[in-house]
Amino acid sequence: MNFELKTLDLVGAAALKSDALIVLVTANFKPGKDELSLQMAQAMKAGDLQSKPGKSLALYRPVGAHCVRAVFVGAGEGSAKQVRQAIVAAIGALRSGSTGEKKVVLCFASDASAQAVHAAVLTLAEASYVYTTTKAKAAVEAWTLGRVTLGVPLVAPVKSAFTQAVATVAGIEMAKEWANRPANYATPTLLAQAARSLSRLPKITCEVLGPKEVAQLSMGSFMAVAQGSDQPLRFIVLNYSGATKTQAPTVLIGKGITFDTGGISIKPAAEMDEMKYDMAGAASVLGVFRALAELKPAINVVGLIPTCENMPGGRALKPGDVVTSMSGQTIEVLNTDAEGRLILCDALTYAERFKPRAVVDVATLTGACVVALGHVRSGLFSTSDVLAAQLVSAGEVSMDLCWRMPLDDDYAEGLKSNFADVANIGGRMGGAITAAKFLQRFAGKFDWAHLDVAGTAWKSGAAKGATGRPVGLLLEFLLASPMAKVAVKSSPRKSSLSKK
């Protein structure tokens, strides 16, 4: 999708030729004397149009406008959340009577905040996203947006937010693409190829380690998970260098289990297909790097992705086996379906070499987190109050919400083992917390946070598909750093993703 930002009032928006015109009407809207304003004023007087978020009125070829269809939609006070509600309603109205709008104008009838513009771009992109990689051409859904012109009263105050939003869309779409792919189209080798493709973008380099190099690093925990699969593991190291080498990087670690059967502790057959999403953490790290290449902030970021399959082969890890992690700590594997923490712990140890300012790991780690927080907020665990506050704030700003969970030492009691330094599970109660406590053992040399996105990385049911979360949260967190200086470009930006 192409996005363009322009200074437009209702007169200017009406003059543009388009397939559809969406006008966001806020509570402080004051109609002028132009045709669209008069029609909106009459509709409001008759009660057919309200500023209440999501209340819409659709018209066909309205008088005085060069559009085929128009939707006037209430946006409340114009907050980011209300703008999102309004656009979702407007897209629903357009979809109900059309096969697709290739050229759309979205106009704020009155003032637009930076947050509202950011929300508008992300919502339009989300509404238009269609997964196509493994579909026959004839089966691909026809309804999609093409070019979107975003009209605001003044461009300058919202230009930076617009630029960041378009880059965020590029990152989210990359995360969605790789998370949505079935496991045979997203093996560890293919995921590594996707990471390598990012090195063609500005300021990004990529190194991929195979089984031999991982063995030399003594990543025994990671290797143990991979040993039941015919697909060779990969350890991906991405570097975004936007600042001098003296600036400590932020390290992002993404869990990359490209398919999780549960191993010998095999999962039930129902909905096991959704375990292709067990690499959504890895996909989100790829997405963040895609966005960083667009924005070029003055920061350094390292991305680490341990990726493999968890399969019940003849050489697979067995319950009761003891493995030795890169840190030297031994782990009794009581459940092979608690494998994410086994690959992440070695990545956390590897992260020490970068002397990071902070490390954030992202993982679809536990069903227990879904029970605790549902599908609204990701679970956040951190050893640093400052880091936790930064991530919570980034989630609120980006509308990619998280909630901080406890890390009391008492929760680690269940991880004790008679046969190793630690067990990989601690019982059913507080499962998301005991998983985080396990990871904490390997994160003692830096400020650390863990995002459990098991409830937010994808949707089930009729709307099944990846959400691209938490790309928005992570990107906002990185850009909020005092060191980050995003270069704003005024040219139209394209949000697209190569399927190669």
N, C-alpha and C positions, 0 to 999 in steps of 0.2 A: 504494500500500500504506500502511496505517495502522500505526504503531508505538506501543506504550505500555509504559512501564517501571514495574514494581511490585515491592514487597518481597514475595517469595514463598518459602516453603520447599516441600518436596514435598507436604505436606498441603494447603497453600493452592493449589498448582498442580493437584492432583488434584481439588479442589473446583470449579474453574472449568469451565464447560461449553465444550467445544471440539470441532472436527472432528479435531484431532490434537494430541497432547502429545509434545514432544521433551524428553528429559531428558539433559543432558550429565553424564557420569560421569567424574570425574577420579580419579587414583591415590590421593588422600587422602580419598576418599568413605567416610564412616562411616554405615552404615544405622541408621535409627531404628526405631521400633516401628510405624510406619504401614504400611498395606497395600502401597504402592508400594515402600517401602524393603525390606520383607520379600521381595517378589517379585524385586527386584533382587539382594538378598543370595543368595537361592536360585539364581538364574540364574548369578551369579558363582561360587558354590560348584560348580555343575555344569559350569562352563566355557563356558556359552552366552553369557555377557556378560563382556567384558573392558574395562579402562580404556585399552587400546591405541587410539590415535587411529583413528577410522573403523570400529571393530568395533561392529556394531549388532545389536539384537534387537527385532523388531517384534511387537506384540501387538494383538489385536482386543478392544475393550471390556474392558480389564484390570479386575480386581476392585478396588473402592475408588476408582475414578477416573470422572469425568464426561466422558470423552472417547470418541470413536468408535474411534480408533486411537492407539497409543502407540509411540514408538520410543525405546529406551534406547540410548545411543551413547557409546562411549569417547572421552574428550577428553584423554588423556594427563596432562600436568602442568598443563593449562589455559592454555597459551600461546596467543597470537593465531593462530599458524599451525595449532596442533593443534585449536583450536576451529573454525577454518575447515574442516579436514579432517573433523571430526566432523559438522558441519552439512551439508556436501556429501553425506556418506554417509547421513545421516538423510533428507534430501530425496529422495535416490535411492530409499530404501526406501519412502517415501510415494508417490512417483510410480509405482512399479512396480505398485501395487495400487489406484490411485485416479484419479478424473478431476479432483480438485481439492479442496483444503482452504481454505475461506474464513476460518475462524477457528482460529488456531494459538497454542498456548502453548509457549514455549521456556523451560525452567527449568534453571538451574545448580544441580546437586545439592549443591554446596559452594561455597566462595568464588569470586567472579568478579572478575578484574582489569579495570581500565578498558580496557586493550588488547583483552581478550577480548570485552568487551561491544561495543566498536567493530567488531571483526571479525565478531561474530555478526550485527549489523545489516546490514553490507555484504554478507555472504554470503547471508543470507536474501533481500535485495533482488535480488541478482544471480541467484539461483535462480528468482525469480519473474518476472523481467523478460521481457516478450514484446513484440516489435515488431508494431504493428497498422496503422500509418498507411495503407499502400497495399494492405492485405488486405481482401477481402470479409469481412463479418461472420461468415459461416458457416465461413470458412477459418481464423479466429483460433484458436490453440491454447487448449484449454479449461483446462488445468492452470495454476492460478495461486494464489498466496496472497492473502488479503484483509487481515484484521486480525491482527497479531501482538502478543501480550503477552509481554514479556520479563521473566522472573522472576529476581530476584537476592536473596541474603541481606540485603544492605544497599544502598539506593538512593543515598544521599548520595555515597559515594566514586566512583560511576561515572556520576553524572547528567550531568556536563559531557561526558564521552566519548560518552554516548548521544546528547546533543543535537547534538554535532558530527557523529556518524555519520549521523544522520537527514538533516542538512543536506547532507552529502557525497553521500548517496544521491540527493537531489533534483538535485544538480549532475551526478552521473554519468549519471542518466537523461536529463537534457537533452542532455548530450554524446552519448550513445548515439543518442537520437532523431534528431538532426540529422546525425550521421555515417552512420547507417543509411539515411537517406532516399536514394532514387535521385536522380541529378543533376537530373532535370526537376522534382523536388519540393524541391530545395535549390539553387536558382540564387543568384547573388550578391544579387539583389534580395530573395529570400525569406529569405536568411540575415540580411540587414540588417533585415528586418521582425521576425525573431526577436530580434535585439539590441534593437530599439526596444521590444519587448514587455517587456523587462527593466526599462525605465525606469519602469514602473508600480510596481515594487517599491521598498521603502525605500532611500534614500540613493544610488540609481543614476540617472545621466543618460546619454543616448546622443545622439551626433551622427553622421550618415551623410553622407559626401562622395561626390559622383558624379564622372563623367569631367571635367566642367568645373573643379571645385574641385581635383581631383588634378592636372590640367594646370597650373593656377595655382601649385601647389606644386612644379612641375618634377620630378614623380616619373616620369621618363622610363623607368626600368627596369621599374617596375610597369606602366605603360601599354603598353609593348612586348609584354609577355606577353598582355595582354588584347585586343590589336588583332585577333587572328585569330578572335574569337568575336562572334556577334551579341548575346550577353548583355552588357550594360554592366557595367563594374567598379563596385565599391563599396569605400570605405575607412571602416571602422567605428571610432568612438572611444567607448569606454565609460569612465565614471568612477564609481567607488565612493568616496564621501566619508564616511568614518567618523571622521575626526579633523580637527583644525584645518588651515587652508590652509598653515600654516607647516611642517607635517610633509611631508617629501619622499615622493612615492608610489613604490610598486613598479610597474613597467610589465611587463605580460604581453603578448606578441605571438604571435598564432596564425596560422599559414599557412592561407589560405582558398581553395585551388584547388578549386572545387566539382566540376570534372571535369578530369582530366589525360589527354589523348590522347598526350601527348608533343610535340604540335605537329608541325612539319615533320619533326622527328626522331621519327617516330611509333612508338609502342610495339607489340609483338606483340599480336595479337587475343586470345590466350588470357589469361583472367583480367583483361582490361582493365576489366571491369565493376567490379572492386575499386578502381578509381581514383576512384570517388565518395568513397572514404575519404581522399582527399588534402586534405580540409578538416578532418580530425580535430583538428588543432592549434587551428583556429578554434573548433570545437565544444567543445573542452576549456576554452577561455577563457570561452565563454558559460556553461559549466557552473560554473566557479569563481564567476562573478558571481551566478549563481542561488543558490549556497550562501552567499555573503557576505551576500546580502539576508536570509537566514534567521538568520544568526548575529550580524550587526551588530557586528563587531569594530572597535576604535578604531584603524583604519589607513586609509590612502588607497591605492587601487589604480586604475591606468589599464589598460584593455584596448584593444589595437590589432589590428584584423583587416583586412589587405588581401585582398580576395576577388575572384576572377574565374575564368573558364575558360581552359584552355590548348588551343586548337583549331587545326587545320591549314587555316584559311580562306585566301582569296585575298590578304588583307592580313596574313597571319600573319608573325611574326618568322621570319627565315631564318638558318640556320647561316652564320656569318661576319659578320652584321650587328653594328654597334657602336652601343650605346645609352648615354645619359648619365643617370646616377643623380641623385637629389635632392642627394646630397653633392657633385656635380660630377665625380666619378670616372667615367671611361668604361669600358665593359665590352664585350669581344668575346664574342659569343654563339657558342660553338663547338658547343653542343648545346642545342636548344630544349627538351629534356626535363629539363634542369637549371634549371627555371623557378622553383622554390620560393625559391631564394636570390635570384632577381631581384626578387621582390616583397617579400621580407623585408628586403633591404638598404635600400630606401626607407623602410620602416616603422621600421627602426633609426635612421635619420637623423631621422625625424619625432619619435622618442621623446626626442631631446635637449632639446626645448622644455619638457619637464616637470621637468628637473633631477632625475632619479630617484635614489633610493638604490640601486636595482638594476634591471636589465632582464633578463627571461628570455623567450627566444623558444621556441616549441613548434612542431615541424614534422615531418610524415612526409616527411623530406627525402631519404634515400638508401637504396637497396637494399643498399649496402655496409654499413650499420649492422646490417641484418638478418643478413648474413653474419658479421659480427663478434660480435654478441651474441645472435642468435636472437630468441626471442619472450619472454624472461624479464625482461631489464632494458632500459630505455631508455638510449640513449647520452647522456652528459653531457659538455659541453665548457664551460670557463669560464676567464676571465682573472683570476678572483679565487679564491684558496684558501679564503677565509672563505665566500664565496657557494657555492662548490662543496661545502664541508663541510656547510653548512646544507641544501642540496638532497639530498645523499646521506643525511643523517640523517632528513630528512622522508620520503624514500622507504622507509627501513627501518621507521620508526614506522607509516607508512600501509600497508605491504606493497605499495607501488607502486614497485618497485625501479628504480634507475638505476645506472650505472657510469661513473666518470670516465675520459675518454679524453684523449690528449695533444694539445697544440697547439704542438709544436716549430716554430720558424720554417722549418726545412728543408722541412717539408711544403708550404710555400707556393711552392716553386720551380716546381712544375708549373703554377702559375696565371699565369706570365709570358706576356705577349702582345707581338707585334711591332707591333700596330696599335691597342692601347688600353692603359689603365692596368692592366687585369687581364682575364684570361679567366674564363669562368664554370665551366670544368671543369679538372681537373688530371690526367686519366688515371684508369685503373681502380684502381690500387693505392692503398690508404688513402683510398678515395673519401669516406667519412664525415668523415674528418679534413680533407681538402682543401676540402670543402664548408663546414666550420666555419671554416677559415682564411679563406675568401672572406668569410664574414659578419663575422669579426673585424675586417676592414678598416673596417667601418662602425660599429663599437662601441667606439671608442677613448675616448669622453668619459664613460663610466660603467662601473661594475662590471656585467659581462655574463655570462650563461650561455645555452647553447643545448641544448635537449633534442631529440634525434632519436628520434621515436617510431614510425618506420616499421615496426619489428618488434613493437610492443606496442599500437598503437592499435586494431587489429582482428584477428579470427581468420578463417582461411580454412577451406575444407572443409565438413564437415557442420555444424560449429558456427559457420559464417560469421556475423559480426556485429561491431559495434563493442564495445570493452571499456570505454570511458569513461575510459581512462587518458590523461594523467596528472592528472586532476582531484584525486584523493586526495593525490597528492604535492604539487601546487601549493598546495592548501588548507592542508595541514599546514605547509608552508613559510611561508605567510603568517601563520598563526595562531601559529606559534612565535616570531614577532617579539615583542620585549619590549613593544612598544606595543599589541599586540593584547589586548583584554580582551573575552572572549566573554560575553555575558549569557546565563545558563542559565535556561531556562524549564522548569517542571515539568509543564506540560500535555502531553497526547498530541500528537504531531506527525504530520502526514500527508506521506508522500513520494509525490507524484504529479506528472504533467507534462501541461499542456494541450497538445493537438495542434494548436491553432489558431495 
